[in-house]
Amino acid sequence: MGWPFVGRDAELATVRRAVRGAGLIVAGPAGVGKTRLLDEVVCDVRLRATAAMSAIPLGVMAPFLPSVDPSPLAMLAHARAALHGRVVVVDDIHLVDDATAGLLHQLVQHREAVVVATLRSGELAPDPVVALWKDELLPRIELEPLGRAAVVEVLETVLGGVVDSVTADRLWTTSAGNMLLLREMHFAAAWVSHGGVWSLDGSLPLSPRLVELVETHLATVPDEERRLLELLAFGEPLDLAASEALDGLVTVTSDGLRLAHPLYGEVLRAQCPPLRKRNHQRHLASVINDPLRVALLRLDSGTADDPAELVTAARLAIATGGVVLAERLARAAWSIGGGLEAAQLLGQVLVFTDRAEEAEEIFARVATDDDPIELRAMRALNLGWGLGRSEEAARMVDDDISRAVLLFDAGEYDEARALLSYDAPEQATVLAMIDAVQGRYVGPFPVIPPNPGVGLGSEMTLLAEVFVYSLHGDLARAERFAVQAYREKAEWDTMRTTWAVSLAALARAGGRLLEARRLLQEVRPVRPFVRLCELAYVESMLGNDARSLLAEAEELNPPGQRPYRHGLWFARIWAAGASPFEAAADARAHGEFAAEALLLHEAVRLGHAAEALDRLRELASTTTGLLVPVFAAHAEASVRKDSAALVQVAARFEQAGFMLLAAEAAAESGNRALFGRLAGLCEGARTPALAGMAVAPLTRREREIAVLAARGLTNKEIAEALVISVRTVDNHLSNAYAKLGIAARAELAEALGG
């Protein structure tokens, strides 16, 4: 596979502008991509300076010098003449000899040549080279490491498909955005693809060349200092003193000493002999005051013998979002005699990660008549939610909140409500979910103080809160909580997977279909039913055949989970042509009036507004959902074919964040400028409502030029800023006007969204 040049658009534009002037110095650390950037520059002469040639006067200029041995002044004149009027690219200009440095300075000073050069940051350079930017003869830019988005763009260009988030995070973090290191790790990696999504197969790749590159930096480190680096590799940050011999290899942070580059740790751990590794881990476990890190060090070194210590660490791992780590610690604690407490914690993690059968096996092995209420409640919830054994689950619990949760999952909402009180925050949480389902939610969502003893309780409460806001129509609040929860997950575990699916549903609701699809393609939940339903819905709205996805979902259709069934109905309606009225009737029969309103609005979107109007009006007057009145207004405006009313409906949907619904209402209104603006935010949506006024989306360049024009720049100013011709600007603007359905520059701002 080739190695692309992506992620440096702004820097490349800067370099190309510089070529039309006097030139440029591109500085940056080794491997950041300076040479690769200049590979994109069309030049007449390319000079590659090296340390070996730096002591030879005009050594880098050898190809331009006569074969005889003239005087130094004659050679300098030959070289100057050879470069006169040329575009000269110089790699590693800090390594040129003094004579070449003086020559380049003269060429730039007298505007006899354009010089574009790379410079390694922190390296000494000849005085004439330093004078190039100090005397402002040439501008100097610092090429920063690639950001995460650029790393993802590079990898996906090379692989030709989506890269999952955990792989992207690992490679970005370990490479620190360094193009050379990223390239080496990519070529050393064992890549696997699942459904078009690429991930690493196994541990982080360390090729011999990559190890050699790192070991070059470590080669001169004395043995005692090497030991300190290895300790940091296994236990950073550490409160240790470091000698000047480690300058550049370690860095001092607010929480202690750390390695200067993540890759140093990877290589040091990989190269450390097993016995020395074990000794390092045992030593660190004896001096670090962090229960979680200590437990892991002892587990990794084979010296973990205290189940209570492992259980404590597992609880800390749960509190920080490390479910995978928590499972490992709890399982280890149970294996060395942790008993009921370890089994309860392990079972809880398994329940939350959708491994119901395995969790029940653990619970059954430790069950007694004297089990604490928390253990019986967790086991009952697992039986009801995960295995569909609701009657058995109900016999197992006698506390009201556990029974209410089981009844809620079974769709017995009124029976669950009868057991609960708004005065108790934990019970009020379940009541909020019931209220949201029944279209009775008015808020606020109950505040439950954090309780470390409840384990995953706070996570479940947050999931409940996002569920309530989503169903109630408060998209912005639901998404804010979901994004925060997703970003806080330190591992690609099932908790993060759960939040990824939730985020995808919220992105889809906001019209960001490609973002939703990407999240759903990346995620690999243990039980993929919800993911498959959502993905079928998204693919259908993108105009793709999603029947196979729906069929997979139908095969995995789990027992229970009644409050979440409308997700399956959405998939059936869009992927298989199921009747939205049949779906709405099913929701109404179970008292799920919020879902009924959503499903009836799907009928409006599909052109059946007249049949849905009366019931939507009724729901608008009897339920509290924020969007239900807008659904009813949409149906009424569609029936009346009232363009002005449809524009108002579009505005209300847009204000609420539902951009695809807003675009569909705008399409019905016939307002082409409004539709063009909103459709541009919907990432390739192809729904029946959009088909009547489909316009081609603006290309990246068309949007870039249109935005600048909307800000008041003239065509000439735009051409100069983007280093293109005025005619090209004219052509792109004409295309943009046609696509947006406008005729004048003054209309651009509104068409582009202000």
Disulfide bonds with the S-S distance in Angstrom:
none
